[in-house]
């Protein structure tokens, strides 16, 4: 999944993280990789984790104003590593990860450049030189061309540079011509969020645009890639419930140990000793059971939040069908109302949480809830 979020930073009511997480809950199978553009985080500002994903690979160059920043979230359990991207370009922001496959690896580059910046084709070539033969280059390129935008009719310099890049490499455009960014002023859409794949995997890819901007002015784009990847066991590990242990039984089992270390090496003796202790633990100390259920990630989200998002989406779908100025204005109002409702409910739920604090709440529960309110 790729998406220009226009802010994922915490403690900022412009953050689109709540709508992103609710959107991810709608997937039967969440995306293996999420590429975000315009995170808006500062260089020293840590991005929030997305539950179910590793800490992000991110980059944001120094700038005197808000905007920019790229991040790649890889699902927990997928074998991956970051690829170094320094010295590629001072005008762009790039993060690259390598997903290790069962036969071949897949490299994914997440790219962003602000509008009005000229990017020569050589920059894109330098990026793909960092990657292997199975690779995807995606992001917000702020470039226009009729090859990927069915509504475009004039000349665009950056779009022409990308064409030169495509002609010089084996990369293929996956875009279908659909708009990926919504101009809230006039209701038109343009395609500036692009996806390119190497010829070796382009025929295995399916590309489509999601119909909800999730509070941004860009639509999420989901690409299915027919490439298998390695899994790493990173699931929940059962923990000992020491507060519920039967210590009398444990002591009894330990006292009954009959271990003879004659004619054994140190390693053999250690192995037997550890196994005997662990056998006593298994009998006397219960363990937690990893739950398959997802906890409520956003503690303040309620049915009013869901209803306001549905109302906003319904207004947009109505505008896409009829395209009148009156319905566009109705969509704008629904969009602003949705933002106001989400902000108000989060503030109200935070005040209610603070007012109900008492000495019976554990510090773990307190800090866990505070972290989830930051979303």
Buried (B, 14 or more C-beta within 10 A) or exposed (E): BBBBBBBBBBEBEBBBBBBBBBBBBEEEEBBBBBBBBBBBBEEEEEBBEBBBBBEBBBBBBEEEEBBBBBBBBBBEBBBBEBBEBEEBBEEBBBBBBBBBBEEBBBBBBBBBBBEEEEBBBEBBBBBBEBBBEBBBBBBBBBBBBBBBBEEBEEEBEBBBBBBBBBEEBEBBBBBEEBBBBBEBEEBEBBBBBBBBBBEBBBEEBEBBBBEBBBBBEBBBBBBEBEBEBBEEEEEEEEEEEEEEBEEEEBEEBEEEEEEEEEEEEEEEBEEBEEEBBEEBBEEBBBEEEEEEEEEEBBBBBEEEBEEBBEBBBEBBEBBBEEEEEEBBEBBBEBBEBBBEBBEEBBEEBBEEBEEEEEEEEEEEEEEEBEEBBEB
